[in-house]
Amino acid sequence: MPESKPGSVVLIAGATGYVGRRLTRRLLESDGFAVRLLVRNRLKVQVSIADRVAIREGSTFDQAVLIEALTGVDTAFYLIHSMGAEEDYQDLDRQSAENFREACIAAGVGRIIYLGGLGLKESASKHLLSRIETGEILSAKPDKIQTIWLRAGVIIGSGSASFEIIRNLTQKLPVMITPRWVRTRTQAISIEDVLSYLEGAALLEQPDNLVVDIGAEPLSFQEMMQQTAEVMHLRRFLLPVPVLSPRLSSYWLILFTPIPYRLASSLVEGLKSETLLQNDHARQFFPLIEPLSFRDSVRQAMHELEQHQVVSRWCDSSSEKACDVKDFDDPAGAILRDIRIVEFQNNEQPEAVFQSACALGGSNGWFRYNFLWRLRGLMDKLIGGYGLNRGRRQGEDLRIGDAVDFWKVADIKEGKRLLLYAQMKLPGKAWLEFDIQPDQLVQTAHFIPRGLLGRLYWYCVMPLHHFVFSDLARTVVRLSQKKSNRRQPESLTG
């Protein structure tokens, strides 16, 4: 794509994450920017916008790639963080931020815009402290590059981790026993307002470093759940208790929400201290942006869900290695396989069979043995995995990098192939592949065991595979007959 507009070339690092996907769309819609994306896997960029952006493939840990990607860029957005990562994520965050800052300086970038979190360094949780340190590192050389550091609390939008927690708890629990941390105050903000501030920061005429705290009215987590219930026209009762440890609270969250344990524990830990605005710079430097109230933010997010307009979800991108699907898109090394072949006998159309496979999971379910899938998902949740209730972004549409319950879309070829990589806790690596041929569906479960335990696991679950995978393949083909006549999927749990 052309990048000839002077002063308007922007690069987005973290472009396939929750905020990054939406910011990319916002900047393209504004028609005032030439947009460049830094991604680990170019195939995760949406097909609908791929020809409108310049894509650079690489990571913040490759300095040469970084400098090449940033050359000619006026403003660089840094939307990378390691929520839910391994234990050394703080060191990785520091190194990533320092690499990015130095590459920006070397490439002549004029401004870095960073989205971090609210909070005071003295009382911040481990995760929030890492976000604060990232901002400090990016801002450390004001004589060489300017940094605008936006700080937000809870982000409310369809698919955001915080909103999914609040929505699921409110929907599923008429009576909630609430621990002490739900009374901690924060200042939530709509994802649309976050995007407005990010776009405004790229246009702001301000020569010096700037920290801008953004958010709506102060509310406790309990008040947010109560207001969400009102928006959803539900009556909910919250019963406070004096003690409930963060560990128990995290298990409570993973049972009723799509969030895995590691992410839940980071969020709960962050709610132990207040995260309120520490400055009035948002109103001072962005007077035209009036943040939505919490209720209106929830209404907007619910509308997107109801209209199937979820652009991004919290699990689109992650520091988990398995989320970088580029390295997990080929099961050729698998040594154990379960292959199911279903011949087409009623003039089934390959494209319709492909659509049927793409509709698996989420509220659509997993056919006759859905209860076994749910049981496996519950077991996965309890040992720290994603579980089955992570769901999916939309009911039928898929793209590379999308989550489908405890799977991740590793490869997709329209009308021909769907490859799902397993993100459940396993003693090995697993894939589920749908190969749609002109006259048959070849469904293959691939597995690379890790040691003796991996082999024992595979042979222990083989009897269940006999029922589950044979039913899965047959029903995908059978339901494709209906999809030949109508696009909208029915519930598949029956």
C-alpha positions as CSV (number, residue, x, y, z in Angstrom):
1,M,0.0,0.0,0.0
2,P,1.2,3.6,-0.5
3,E,2.7,5.4,2.4
4,S,3.1,8.9,0.9
5,K,1.1,11.0,3.3
6,P,3.7,13.2,5.1
7,G,3.4,13.2,8.9
8,S,0.8,10.4,9.0
9,V,2.6,7.1,8.9
10,V,1.8,5.1,12.0
11,L,2.9,1.6,13.1
12,I,0.9,-0.5,15.5
13,A,2.8,-3.0,17.6
14,G,0.4,-5.5,19.1
15,A,-1.9,-5.1,16.1
16,T,-3.6,-8.5,16.5
17,G,-4.6,-8.1,20.1
18,Y,-7.8,-6.9,21.6
19,V,-7.1,-3.1,21.3
20,G,-4.8,-3.4,18.3
21,R,-7.4,-5.0,15.9
22,R,-9.9,-2.2,16.8
23,L,-7.4,0.6,16.5
24,T,-6.3,-0.6,13.1
25,R,-9.9,-0.4,11.9
26,R,-10.4,3.0,13.5
27,L,-7.3,4.6,11.9
28,L,-8.2,3.1,8.5
29,E,-11.8,4.5,8.8
30,S,-10.4,7.9,9.6
31,D,-8.6,8.0,6.3
32,G,-5.9,10.3,7.8
33,F,-3.2,7.7,8.4
34,A,-1.1,5.3,6.4
35,V,-1.1,2.2,8.7
36,R,1.7,-0.2,9.2
37,L,1.4,-3.3,11.4
38,L,4.1,-5.2,13.3
39,V,2.8,-8.8,13.8
40,R,4.4,-12.1,14.6
41,N,2.3,-13.8,11.9
42,R,0.9,-11.9,9.0
43,L,-1.8,-14.5,8.4
44,K,-3.5,-13.3,11.6
45,V,-4.3,-10.0,10.0
46,Q,-7.9,-9.9,8.8
47,V,-8.2,-10.6,5.1
48,S,-10.7,-7.6,4.7
49,I,-7.9,-5.1,5.6
50,A,-4.7,-6.9,4.6
51,D,-4.5,-5.0,1.3
52,R,-5.0,-1.6,3.1
53,V,-2.1,-1.9,5.5
54,A,1.6,-2.5,5.2
55,I,2.5,-5.6,7.2
56,R,5.9,-6.2,8.8
57,E,6.4,-9.7,10.3
58,G,8.6,-10.0,13.4
59,S,8.8,-9.4,17.1
60,T,10.2,-6.7,19.5
61,F,13.1,-9.1,20.3
62,D,14.6,-8.8,16.8
63,Q,16.2,-5.3,16.7
64,A,17.0,-5.5,12.9
65,V,13.4,-6.3,12.1
66,L,12.2,-3.6,14.4
67,I,14.3,-0.9,12.9
68,E,13.3,-1.9,9.3
69,A,9.6,-1.9,10.4
70,L,9.9,1.5,12.0
71,T,11.8,3.3,9.3
72,G,9.7,6.1,7.8
73,V,7.2,5.9,10.7
74,D,6.0,9.1,12.4
75,T,4.1,7.7,15.3
76,A,4.4,4.2,16.8
77,F,1.7,2.6,19.0
78,Y,3.0,0.2,21.6
79,L,0.1,-2.1,22.7
80,I,2.1,-5.1,23.9
81,H,1.9,-6.6,27.4
82,S,2.2,-10.0,29.0
83,M,-1.0,-10.4,31.0
84,G,-1.2,-14.1,32.0
85,A,2.3,-14.9,30.8
86,E,5.0,-17.1,32.4
87,E,6.8,-16.1,35.6
88,D,9.5,-14.2,33.8
89,Y,7.0,-11.9,32.0
90,Q,8.3,-8.8,33.9
91,D,11.8,-9.3,32.4
92,L,10.3,-9.9,29.0
93,D,8.2,-6.7,29.2
94,R,11.2,-4.6,30.2
95,Q,13.4,-6.0,27.4
96,S,10.6,-5.6,24.9
97,A,9.9,-2.0,25.8
98,E,13.6,-1.1,25.8
99,N,14.1,-2.7,22.4
100,F,11.1,-0.9,21.0
101,R,12.2,2.5,22.3
102,E,15.8,2.1,21.0
103,A,14.6,1.0,17.6
104,C,12.2,4.0,17.4
105,I,15.1,6.3,18.2
106,A,17.4,4.6,15.6
107,A,14.6,4.8,12.9
108,G,13.8,8.4,13.6
109,V,10.3,7.9,14.9
110,G,8.8,11.1,16.4
111,R,6.4,9.8,18.9
112,I,5.5,6.6,20.9
113,I,2.0,6.2,22.2
114,Y,1.6,3.6,24.9
115,L,-1.6,2.2,26.5
116,G,-0.9,1.2,30.1
117,G,-2.9,0.7,33.3
118,L,-4.0,3.0,36.1
119,G,-2.5,2.5,39.5
120,L,0.1,3.8,41.9
121,K,3.5,2.1,41.9
122,E,3.6,1.8,45.7
123,S,0.4,-0.3,45.8
124,A,0.3,-1.9,42.4
125,S,0.0,-5.6,41.8
126,K,2.8,-7.5,40.0
127,H,1.0,-7.2,36.7
128,L,0.1,-3.5,37.0
129,L,3.7,-2.8,38.2
130,S,5.0,-4.3,35.0
131,R,2.7,-2.0,33.0
132,I,3.9,1.0,34.9
133,E,7.6,0.0,34.4
134,T,6.9,-0.4,30.7
135,G,5.6,3.2,30.5
136,E,8.7,4.4,32.4
137,I,11.1,2.7,30.1
138,L,9.3,4.0,26.9
139,S,9.4,7.5,28.4
140,A,13.0,7.3,29.7
141,K,14.7,9.4,26.9
142,P,12.5,12.5,26.3
143,D,15.4,14.3,24.7
144,K,15.5,11.7,21.9
145,I,11.8,10.7,21.5
146,Q,8.5,11.9,22.8
147,T,6.1,9.4,24.6
148,I,2.5,9.9,25.3
149,W,1.5,7.4,27.9
150,L,-2.3,6.7,28.2
151,R,-3.4,4.9,31.4
152,A,-6.7,3.1,31.6
153,G,-8.4,1.0,34.1
154,V,-11.1,-1.6,33.3
155,I,-11.9,-1.5,29.6
156,I,-15.5,-2.3,28.7
157,G,-16.3,-3.6,25.3
158,S,-17.6,-6.7,23.6
159,G,-14.9,-9.4,24.0
160,S,-12.8,-7.6,26.6
161,A,-11.7,-9.7,29.6
162,S,-13.2,-7.4,32.2
163,F,-16.5,-7.1,30.4
164,E,-16.7,-10.9,29.9
165,I,-16.2,-11.4,33.6
166,I,-18.9,-8.9,34.6
167,R,-21.4,-10.1,32.0
168,N,-21.0,-13.8,32.7
169,L,-21.2,-13.4,36.5
170,T,-24.3,-11.2,36.1
171,Q,-26.0,-13.5,33.7
172,K,-25.3,-16.8,35.6
173,L,-25.5,-15.9,39.3
174,P,-28.8,-14.5,40.7
175,V,-27.1,-14.4,44.1
176,M,-23.4,-13.7,44.5
177,I,-21.2,-14.0,47.6
178,T,-18.8,-11.2,47.0
179,P,-15.3,-11.0,48.5
180,R,-13.7,-7.8,49.8
181,W,-12.0,-6.9,46.5
182,V,-15.3,-6.3,44.7
183,R,-15.6,-3.1,46.8
184,T,-12.4,-1.6,45.4
185,R,-12.9,1.4,43.2
186,T,-11.7,1.8,39.7
187,Q,-12.6,4.0,36.7
188,A,-13.8,1.9,33.8
189,I,-13.8,3.2,30.2
190,S,-15.5,2.2,27.0
191,I,-13.2,0.6,24.3
192,E,-14.5,3.2,21.9
193,D,-13.3,6.0,24.1
194,V,-9.9,4.3,24.5
195,L,-9.7,4.3,20.7
196,S,-10.7,8.0,20.5
197,Y,-7.9,8.9,23.0
198,L,-5.3,6.8,21.0
199,E,-6.3,8.4,17.7
200,G,-6.3,11.8,19.3
201,A,-2.9,11.2,20.8
202,A,-1.5,10.7,17.3
203,L,-2.8,14.1,16.2
204,L,-2.0,16.0,19.4
205,E,0.2,19.0,19.1
206,Q,2.3,18.6,22.2
207,P,6.1,18.5,22.1
208,D,6.8,17.0,25.6
209,N,6.2,13.7,27.2
210,L,2.7,13.4,28.6
211,V,0.9,11.0,31.0
212,V,-2.8,11.0,30.5
213,D,-5.2,9.1,32.8
214,I,-8.5,8.2,31.1
215,G,-11.7,6.8,32.6
216,A,-15.3,7.5,33.4
217,E,-16.9,7.8,36.9
218,P,-15.3,6.0,39.9
219,L,-17.2,2.7,40.7
220,S,-16.5,-0.4,42.6
221,F,-16.6,-3.8,40.9
222,Q,-19.8,-4.5,42.9
223,E,-21.4,-1.3,41.6
224,M,-20.4,-2.3,38.1
225,M,-22.1,-5.6,38.4
226,Q,-25.2,-4.0,39.8
227,Q,-25.4,-1.5,37.0
228,T,-24.8,-4.2,34.4
229,A,-27.7,-6.2,35.9
230,E,-29.9,-3.1,35.5
231,V,-28.9,-2.7,31.8
232,M,-29.6,-6.4,31.2
233,H,-33.0,-6.1,33.1
234,L,-31.9,-8.6,35.7
235,R,-32.4,-8.6,39.5
236,R,-29.2,-9.7,41.3
237,F,-28.3,-9.9,45.0
238,L,-24.7,-9.5,46.2
239,L,-23.9,-10.7,49.6
240,P,-20.6,-9.4,50.9
241,V,-18.2,-11.5,53.0
242,P,-15.2,-10.2,54.9
243,V,-12.7,-12.7,53.5
244,L,-12.2,-14.7,50.3
245,S,-8.6,-15.2,49.3
246,P,-7.4,-14.1,45.8
247,R,-6.8,-17.8,45.0
248,L,-10.3,-18.8,45.9
249,S,-11.7,-15.8,44.0
250,S,-9.8,-16.8,40.9
251,Y,-11.2,-20.3,41.0
252,W,-14.7,-18.8,41.5
253,L,-14.1,-16.7,38.3
254,I,-12.9,-19.5,36.1
255,L,-15.9,-21.6,36.9
256,F,-18.4,-19.0,35.8
257,T,-16.5,-17.0,33.2
258,P,-14.4,-17.8,30.1
259,I,-11.2,-16.5,31.7
260,P,-8.4,-19.0,32.5
261,Y,-6.9,-19.2,36.0
262,R,-3.7,-17.3,35.3
263,L,-5.5,-14.3,33.8
264,A,-8.2,-14.4,36.5
265,S,-5.6,-14.3,39.2
266,S,-3.8,-11.3,37.6
267,L,-7.1,-9.4,37.4
268,V,-8.1,-10.2,41.0
269,E,-4.6,-9.2,42.2
270,G,-5.0,-5.9,40.4
271,L,-8.3,-5.2,42.1
272,K,-6.8,-5.4,45.6
273,S,-5.8,-1.7,45.4
274,E,-7.7,1.3,43.9
275,T,-6.9,2.4,40.4
276,L,-8.2,5.9,40.0
277,L,-7.2,8.9,37.8
278,Q,-4.2,10.7,39.1
279,N,-4.4,13.7,36.7
280,D,-6.9,15.8,34.7
281,H,-4.8,15.7,31.5
282,A,-7.6,13.9,29.6
283,R,-10.0,16.8,29.9
284,Q,-7.1,19.3,29.5
285,F,-5.6,17.9,26.3
286,F,-8.6,16.1,24.8
287,P,-11.5,18.4,25.7
288,L,-13.7,17.1,22.8
289,I,-13.8,13.5,24.2
290,E,-16.5,13.0,26.8
291,P,-16.2,9.4,28.1
292,L,-19.3,7.3,28.1
293,S,-20.8,6.4,31.5
294,F,-20.4,2.8,32.6
295,R,-24.0,2.0,31.9
296,D,-23.7,3.3,28.3
297,S,-20.5,1.4,27.8
298,V,-22.3,-1.8,28.8
299,R,-25.2,-1.0,26.5
300,Q,-22.8,-0.5,23.6
301,A,-21.0,-3.7,24.3
302,M,-24.2,-5.7,24.6
303,H,-25.4,-4.2,21.3
304,E,-22.2,-5.4,19.5
305,L,-22.8,-8.9,21.0
306,E,-26.4,-9.0,19.9
307,Q,-25.6,-7.8,16.4
308,H,-22.6,-10.3,16.1
309,Q,-20.2,-7.4,15.6
310,V,-17.4,-8.5,17.9
311,V,-14.3,-7.2,16.2
312,S,-11.8,-8.6,18.7
313,R,-11.7,-10.6,22.0
314,W,-9.3,-10.8,25.0
315,C,-7.9,-14.1,23.7
316,D,-7.1,-12.9,20.2
317,S,-3.5,-12.5,21.2
318,S,-1.5,-13.5,24.2
319,S,2.0,-14.0,25.5
320,E,1.2,-17.7,25.7
321,K,3.5,-19.3,23.2
322,A,0.7,-21.3,21.7
323,C,-1.1,-18.2,20.7
324,D,1.5,-17.4,18.2
325,V,0.0,-19.9,15.8
326,K,2.6,-19.5,13.1
327,D,4.7,-22.1,14.9
328,F,1.8,-24.4,15.4
329,D,0.2,-24.6,11.9
330,D,1.7,-27.9,10.8
331,P,1.1,-31.2,12.6
332,A,3.4,-33.1,10.2
333,G,5.5,-34.3,13.2
334,A,2.6,-36.0,14.9
335,I,3.2,-39.7,15.6
336,L,-0.3,-40.6,16.9
337,R,-3.4,-40.0,14.8
338,D,-7.1,-40.7,14.9
339,I,-8.4,-40.5,11.3
340,R,-12.2,-40.5,10.5
341,I,-13.3,-40.5,6.8
342,V,-16.9,-39.7,5.9
343,E,-17.9,-40.2,2.2
344,F,-20.3,-37.8,0.7
345,Q,-23.5,-39.7,-0.2
346,N,-26.2,-37.1,-0.6
347,N,-24.6,-34.6,-2.9
348,E,-23.0,-32.7,-0.1
349,Q,-21.2,-29.6,-1.2
350,P,-17.5,-29.2,0.0
351,E,-18.1,-25.6,0.7
352,A,-21.1,-26.4,2.9
353,V,-19.1,-29.1,4.8
354,F,-16.4,-26.5,5.4
355,Q,-18.9,-24.0,6.8
356,S,-20.3,-26.7,9.0
357,A,-16.9,-27.4,10.5
358,C,-16.3,-23.7,11.0
359,A,-19.5,-23.4,13.1
360,L,-18.2,-25.8,15.8
361,G,-17.9,-24.8,19.4
362,G,-19.1,-21.8,21.4
363,S,-22.9,-21.8,21.8
364,N,-23.2,-24.1,18.8
365,G,-21.6,-27.0,20.8
366,W,-20.0,-30.2,19.8
367,F,-23.0,-32.4,18.8
368,R,-24.2,-35.6,20.5
369,Y,-21.3,-35.9,23.0
370,N,-21.3,-32.3,23.9
371,F,-21.4,-33.3,27.6
372,L,-18.1,-35.1,27.3
373,W,-16.5,-32.0,25.7
374,R,-17.9,-29.9,28.6
375,L,-16.5,-32.3,31.1
376,R,-13.1,-32.1,29.5
377,G,-13.4,-28.4,29.5
378,L,-14.2,-28.3,33.2
379,M,-11.2,-30.5,34.0
380,D,-9.0,-28.2,31.9
381,K,-10.3,-25.1,33.7
382,L,-9.6,-26.6,37.1
383,I,-5.9,-27.2,36.2
384,G,-5.4,-23.7,34.9
385,G,-6.3,-24.1,31.2
386,Y,-8.8,-22.1,29.0
387,G,-11.6,-24.6,29.3
388,L,-14.6,-24.9,27.0
389,N,-16.4,-21.8,28.0
390,R,-14.0,-19.5,26.3
391,G,-16.4,-19.8,23.4
392,R,-15.7,-18.0,20.1
393,R,-15.9,-14.5,18.7
394,Q,-18.8,-15.1,16.3
395,G,-21.2,-18.0,15.7
396,E,-19.8,-19.1,12.3
397,D,-17.1,-16.8,10.9
398,L,-13.5,-17.8,11.7
399,R,-10.1,-16.3,11.0
400,I,-6.5,-17.4,11.9
401,G,-5.8,-16.8,15.5
402,D,-9.4,-17.0,16.6
403,A,-10.3,-19.0,19.7
404,V,-12.8,-21.8,19.5
405,D,-13.3,-23.0,23.1
406,F,-10.0,-24.6,24.1
407,W,-8.8,-24.6,20.4
408,K,-7.0,-21.9,18.4
409,V,-7.4,-21.6,14.6
410,A,-3.9,-22.3,13.3
411,D,-4.7,-22.5,9.6
412,I,-7.7,-22.0,7.4
413,K,-8.1,-22.4,3.7
414,E,-11.5,-21.4,2.5
415,G,-13.6,-24.4,1.5
416,K,-10.7,-26.8,1.9
417,R,-9.1,-27.0,5.3
418,L,-9.6,-26.0,8.9
419,L,-6.8,-26.7,11.4
420,L,-7.3,-26.2,15.2
421,Y,-4.5,-26.3,17.6
422,A,-5.3,-27.5,21.2
423,Q,-4.6,-25.0,24.0
424,M,-6.0,-27.3,26.7
425,K,-3.5,-28.7,29.3
426,L,-2.0,-31.8,27.7
427,P,1.1,-34.0,28.0
428,G,2.0,-33.1,24.4
429,K,0.7,-31.2,21.4
430,A,-2.5,-31.8,19.6
431,W,-4.4,-30.7,16.5
432,L,-7.8,-31.3,15.0
433,E,-7.8,-31.1,11.2
434,F,-10.8,-31.0,8.8
435,D,-9.6,-31.7,5.2
436,I,-12.5,-31.2,2.9
437,Q,-12.0,-33.1,-0.4
438,P,-14.4,-33.2,-3.4
439,D,-16.1,-36.4,-2.3
440,Q,-15.3,-36.9,1.4
441,L,-14.3,-35.3,4.7
442,V,-11.1,-36.5,6.3
443,Q,-11.0,-35.5,10.0
444,T,-7.8,-36.1,11.8
445,A,-6.8,-35.7,15.4
446,H,-3.0,-35.4,15.5
447,F,-0.9,-35.8,18.7
448,I,2.7,-35.5,19.6
449,P,3.1,-37.1,23.1
450,R,5.5,-35.7,25.6
451,G,7.3,-38.8,27.1
452,L,5.6,-41.8,28.5
453,L,2.8,-39.8,30.2
454,G,1.8,-38.4,26.8
455,R,1.5,-41.9,25.3
456,L,-0.5,-43.1,28.3
457,Y,-2.9,-40.2,28.0
458,W,-3.5,-40.9,24.3
459,Y,-4.3,-44.6,24.8
460,C,-6.5,-43.8,27.9
461,V,-8.7,-41.4,25.9
462,M,-8.9,-43.6,22.7
463,P,-12.2,-45.3,23.8
464,L,-13.8,-41.8,24.1
465,H,-12.3,-40.8,20.8
466,H,-14.1,-43.7,19.2
467,F,-17.5,-42.1,20.1
468,V,-16.6,-38.4,20.1
469,F,-14.6,-38.1,16.9
470,S,-16.7,-40.5,14.8
471,D,-19.9,-38.6,15.8
472,L,-18.1,-35.3,15.1
473,A,-17.2,-36.1,11.5
474,R,-20.5,-37.7,10.6
475,T,-22.5,-34.8,12.0
476,V,-20.4,-32.1,10.4
477,V,-21.2,-33.7,7.0
478,R,-24.9,-34.3,7.8
479,L,-25.5,-30.7,8.9
480,S,-23.8,-29.4,5.8
481,Q,-26.9,-30.3,3.8
482,K,-28.8,-27.7,5.8
483,K,-26.0,-25.1,5.3
484,S,-26.3,-25.5,1.6
485,N,-29.6,-23.7,1.8
486,R,-29.0,-21.2,4.6
487,R,-26.0,-19.5,6.1
488,Q,-27.2,-19.1,9.7
489,P,-26.2,-22.1,11.9
490,E,-28.7,-23.7,14.2
491,S,-27.7,-25.0,17.7
492,L,-25.6,-28.0,17.3
493,T,-25.8,-29.4,20.8
494,G,-28.7,-31.8,20.2
